[in-house]
Protein backbone atom coordinates (compact mmCIF):
# COMPACT_ATOMS: atom_id res chain seq x y z
CA UNK A 1 0.00 0.00 0.00
CA UNK A 2 1.28 3.44 -0.91
CA UNK A 3 1.48 5.91 1.95
CA UNK A 4 -1.92 7.64 2.00
CA UNK A 5 -1.09 10.88 3.84
CA UNK A 6 -0.12 14.09 2.13
CA UNK A 7 0.06 17.83 2.87
CA UNK A 8 -1.16 18.96 6.28
CA UNK A 9 -2.58 15.53 7.03
CA UNK A 10 0.94 14.16 6.61
CA UNK A 11 2.16 16.83 9.05
CA UNK A 12 -0.43 15.71 11.61
CA UNK A 13 0.47 12.04 11.14
CA UNK A 14 4.13 12.84 11.75
CA UNK A 15 3.19 14.39 15.10
CA UNK A 16 0.94 11.44 16.00
CA UNK A 17 3.76 9.02 15.15
CA UNK A 18 6.22 11.14 17.13
CA UNK A 19 4.05 11.15 20.27
CA UNK A 20 3.33 7.44 19.86
CA UNK A 21 6.97 6.43 19.40
CA UNK A 22 8.19 8.72 22.15
CA UNK A 23 5.76 7.32 24.70
CA UNK A 24 5.99 3.71 23.59
CA UNK A 25 9.79 3.65 23.64
CA UNK A 26 10.33 6.30 26.31
CA UNK A 27 12.19 8.22 23.63
CA UNK A 28 12.97 11.93 23.38
CA UNK A 29 10.21 13.74 21.43
CA UNK A 30 12.61 15.80 19.34
CA UNK A 31 14.74 12.79 18.44
CA UNK A 32 11.64 10.74 17.58
CA UNK A 33 10.42 13.61 15.39
CA UNK A 34 13.74 13.89 13.59
CA UNK A 35 13.85 10.13 12.94
CA UNK A 36 10.31 10.02 11.59
CA UNK A 37 10.80 13.07 9.35
CA UNK A 38 13.97 11.57 7.87
CA UNK A 39 12.32 8.20 7.40
CA UNK A 40 9.28 9.72 5.63
CA UNK A 41 11.37 11.92 3.34
CA UNK A 42 13.61 9.00 2.38
CA UNK A 43 10.54 6.86 1.71
CA UNK A 44 8.97 9.54 -0.49
CA UNK A 45 12.17 9.93 -2.50
CA UNK A 46 12.58 6.16 -2.92
CA UNK A 47 8.99 5.40 -3.87
CA UNK A 48 8.90 8.01 -6.65
CA UNK A 49 10.75 5.61 -8.94
CA UNK A 50 8.21 2.87 -8.32
CA UNK A 51 5.01 4.89 -8.83
CA UNK A 52 3.55 4.44 -12.29
CA UNK A 53 0.36 6.53 -12.05
CA UNK A 54 0.96 10.20 -12.79
CA UNK A 55 -1.69 11.51 -10.38
CA UNK A 56 -0.23 9.58 -7.46
CA UNK A 57 3.31 10.57 -8.44
CA UNK A 58 2.19 14.23 -8.44
CA UNK A 59 1.00 13.94 -4.81
CA UNK A 60 4.41 12.69 -3.68
CA UNK A 61 6.23 15.30 -5.77
CA UNK A 62 4.00 18.01 -4.32
CA UNK A 63 4.81 16.87 -0.79
CA UNK A 64 8.54 16.91 -1.53
CA UNK A 65 8.27 20.37 -3.10
CA UNK A 66 6.34 21.58 -0.04
CA UNK A 67 8.37 19.55 2.45
CA UNK A 68 9.52 22.60 4.40
CA UNK A 69 5.92 23.83 4.85
CA UNK A 70 4.75 20.39 5.92
CA UNK A 71 7.58 20.02 8.42
CA UNK A 72 7.11 23.57 9.73
CA UNK A 73 3.47 22.80 10.49
CA UNK A 74 4.54 19.55 12.20
CA UNK A 75 7.15 21.42 14.23
CA UNK A 76 4.64 24.07 15.28
CA UNK A 77 2.13 21.41 16.31
CA UNK A 78 4.76 19.43 18.20
CA UNK A 79 6.03 22.59 19.95
CA UNK A 80 2.48 23.44 20.99
CA UNK A 81 2.08 19.88 22.27
CA UNK A 82 5.25 20.12 24.36
CA UNK A 83 4.11 23.45 25.84
CA UNK A 84 0.59 22.19 26.61
CA UNK A 85 1.13 18.51 27.33
CA UNK A 86 -0.20 18.61 30.89
CA UNK A 87 -3.22 20.73 29.91
CA UNK A 88 -4.01 18.39 27.00
CA UNK A 89 -3.92 15.36 29.30
CA UNK A 90 -6.08 17.15 31.90
CA UNK A 91 -8.68 18.00 29.25
CA UNK A 92 -8.74 14.42 28.00
CA UNK A 93 -9.00 12.97 31.52
CA UNK A 94 -11.90 15.31 32.27
CA UNK A 95 -13.94 14.29 29.22
CA UNK A 96 -13.04 10.60 29.31
CA UNK A 97 -15.32 9.46 32.11
CA UNK A 98 -17.91 6.82 32.76
CA UNK A 99 -17.26 3.49 31.09
CA UNK A 100 -13.87 4.61 29.80
CA UNK A 101 -10.63 4.73 31.77
CA UNK A 102 -7.97 7.10 30.41
CA UNK A 103 -5.11 4.84 31.49
CA UNK A 104 -6.54 1.88 29.58
CA UNK A 105 -6.91 3.65 26.24
CA UNK A 106 -4.52 2.34 23.61
CA UNK A 107 -1.47 4.50 23.03
CA UNK A 108 -2.26 5.05 19.35
CA UNK A 109 -5.75 6.35 20.15
CA UNK A 110 -4.24 8.61 22.84
CA UNK A 111 -1.68 9.94 20.35
CA UNK A 112 -4.43 10.82 17.87
CA UNK A 113 -6.49 12.45 20.63
CA UNK A 114 -3.54 14.41 22.02
CA UNK A 115 -2.61 15.75 18.60
CA UNK A 116 -6.20 16.78 17.84
CA UNK A 117 -6.72 18.45 21.23
CA UNK A 118 -3.42 20.25 20.82
CA UNK A 119 -4.54 21.65 17.48
CA UNK A 120 -7.89 22.70 18.96
CA UNK A 121 -6.29 24.69 21.78
CA UNK A 122 -3.27 26.05 19.91
CA UNK A 123 -4.38 26.83 16.36
CA UNK A 124 -7.24 28.56 14.61
CA UNK A 125 -8.24 25.41 12.77
CA UNK A 126 -12.03 24.96 13.02
CA UNK A 127 -12.82 22.16 15.46
CA UNK A 128 -14.86 20.30 12.82
CA UNK A 129 -11.78 20.18 10.57
CA UNK A 130 -9.63 18.92 13.46
CA UNK A 131 -12.13 16.17 14.24
CA UNK A 132 -12.50 15.20 10.57
CA UNK A 133 -8.72 15.01 10.17
CA UNK A 134 -8.36 12.86 13.30
CA UNK A 135 -11.06 10.49 12.03
CA UNK A 136 -9.57 10.29 8.52
CA UNK A 137 -6.15 9.51 9.97
CA UNK A 138 -7.66 7.02 12.38
CA UNK A 139 -9.31 5.14 9.51
CA UNK A 140 -5.87 3.84 8.54
CA UNK A 141 -4.67 2.88 12.00
CA UNK A 142 -7.52 1.92 14.31
CA UNK A 143 -10.82 0.05 14.36
CA UNK A 144 -14.20 1.46 13.47
CA UNK A 145 -15.20 1.22 17.14
CA UNK A 146 -12.14 3.29 18.10
CA UNK A 147 -13.05 5.85 15.42
CA UNK A 148 -16.46 6.28 17.07
CA UNK A 149 -14.78 6.65 20.45
CA UNK A 150 -12.38 9.32 19.16
CA UNK A 151 -15.25 11.17 17.50
CA UNK A 152 -17.24 11.20 20.75
CA UNK A 153 -14.26 12.32 22.84
CA UNK A 154 -13.22 15.10 20.46
CA UNK A 155 -16.81 16.31 20.27
CA UNK A 156 -16.84 16.54 24.08
CA UNK A 157 -13.50 18.36 24.02
CA UNK A 158 -14.84 20.92 21.51
CA UNK A 159 -17.83 21.42 23.79
CA UNK A 160 -15.65 21.79 26.88
CA UNK A 161 -13.45 24.36 25.11
CA UNK A 162 -16.55 26.29 23.99
CA UNK A 163 -15.65 25.82 20.34
CA UNK A 164 -19.14 24.67 19.43
CA UNK A 165 -20.95 27.92 18.88
C-alpha positions in Angstrom: 0.0 0.0 0.0 1.3 3.4 -0.9 1.5 5.9 1.9 -1.9 7.6 2.0 -1.1 10.9 3.8 -0.1 14.1 2.1 0.1 17.8 2.9 -1.2 19.0 6.3 -2.6 15.5 7.0 0.9 14.2 6.6 2.2 16.8 9.0 -0.4 15.7 11.6 0.5 12.0 11.1 4.1 12.8 11.7 3.2 14.4 15.1 0.9 11.4 16.0 3.8 9.0 15.1 6.2 11.1 17.1 4.1 11.1 20.3 3.3 7.4 19.9 7.0 6.4 19.4 8.2 8.7 22.1 5.8 7.3 24.7 6.0 3.7 23.6 9.8 3.6 23.6 10.3 6.3 26.3 12.2 8.2 23.6 13.0 11.9 23.4 10.2 13.7 21.4 12.6 15.8 19.3 14.7 12.8 18.4 11.6 10.7 17.6 10.4 13.6 15.4 13.7 13.9 13.6 13.9 10.1 12.9 10.3 10.0 11.6 10.8 13.1 9.4 14.0 11.6 7.9 12.3 8.2 7.4 9.3 9.7 5.6 11.4 11.9 3.3 13.6 9.0 2.4 10.5 6.9 1.7 9.0 9.5 -0.5 12.2 9.9 -2.5 12.6 6.2 -2.9 9.0 5.4 -3.9 8.9 8.0 -6.7 10.8 5.6 -8.9 8.2 2.9 -8.3 5.0 4.9 -8.8 3.6 4.4 -12.3 0.4 6.5 -12.0 1.0 10.2 -12.8 -1.7 11.5 -10.4 -0.2 9.6 -7.5 3.3 10.6 -8.4 2.2 14.2 -8.4 1.0 13.9 -4.8 4.4 12.7 -3.7 6.2 15.3 -5.8 4.0 18.0 -4.3 4.8 16.9 -0.8 8.5 16.9 -1.5 8.3 20.4 -3.1 6.3 21.6 0.0 8.4 19.6 2.4 9.5 22.6 4.4 5.9 23.8 4.8 4.8 20.4 5.9 7.6 20.0 8.4 7.1 23.6 9.7 3.5 22.8 10.5 4.5 19.6 12.2 7.2 21.4 14.2 4.6 24.1 15.3 2.1 21.4 16.3 4.8 19.4 18.2 6.0 22.6 19.9 2.5 23.4 21.0 2.1 19.9 22.3 5.2 20.1 24.4 4.1 23.4 25.8 0.6 22.2 26.6 1.1 18.5 27.3 -0.2 18.6 30.9 -3.2 20.7 29.9 -4.0 18.4 27.0 -3.9 15.4 29.3 -6.1 17.2 31.9 -8.7 18.0 29.2 -8.7 14.4 28.0 -9.0 13.0 31.5 -11.9 15.3 32.3 -13.9 14.3 29.2 -13.0 10.6 29.3 -15.3 9.5 32.1 -17.9 6.8 32.8 -17.3 3.5 31.1 -13.9 4.6 29.8 -10.6 4.7 31.8 -8.0 7.1 30.4 -5.1 4.8 31.5 -6.5 1.9 29.6 -6.9 3.7 26.2 -4.5 2.3 23.6 -1.5 4.5 23.0 -2.3 5.1 19.3 -5.7 6.4 20.2 -4.2 8.6 22.8 -1.7 9.9 20.4 -4.4 10.8 17.9 -6.5 12.4 20.6 -3.5 14.4 22.0 -2.6 15.8 18.6 -6.2 16.8 17.8 -6.7 18.4 21.2 -3.4 20.3 20.8 -4.5 21.6 17.5 -7.9 22.7 19.0 -6.3 24.7 21.8 -3.3 26.1 19.9 -4.4 26.8 16.4 -7.2 28.6 14.6 -8.2 25.4 12.8 -12.0 25.0 13.0 -12.8 22.2 15.5 -14.9 20.3 12.8 -11.8 20.2 10.6 -9.6 18.9 13.5 -12.1 16.2 14.2 -12.5 15.2 10.6 -8.7 15.0 10.2 -8.4 12.9 13.3 -11.1 10.5 12.0 -9.6 10.3 8.5 -6.2 9.5 10.0 -7.7 7.0 12.4 -9.3 5.1 9.5 -5.9 3.8 8.5 -4.7 2.9 12.0 -7.5 1.9 14.3 -10.8 0.0 14.4 -14.2 1.5 13.5 -15.2 1.2 17.1 -12.1 3.3 18.1 -13.0 5.9 15.4 -16.5 6.3 17.1 -14.8 6.6 20.5 -12.4 9.3 19.2 -15.2 11.2 17.5 -17.2 11.2 20.8 -14.3 12.3 22.8 -13.2 15.1 20.5 -16.8 16.3 20.3 -16.8 16.5 24.1 -13.5 18.4 24.0 -14.8 20.9 21.5 -17.8 21.4 23.8 -15.7 21.8 26.9 -13.4 24.4 25.1 -16.5 26.3 24.0 -15.6 25.8 20.3 -19.1 24.7 19.4 -20.9 27.9 18.9 
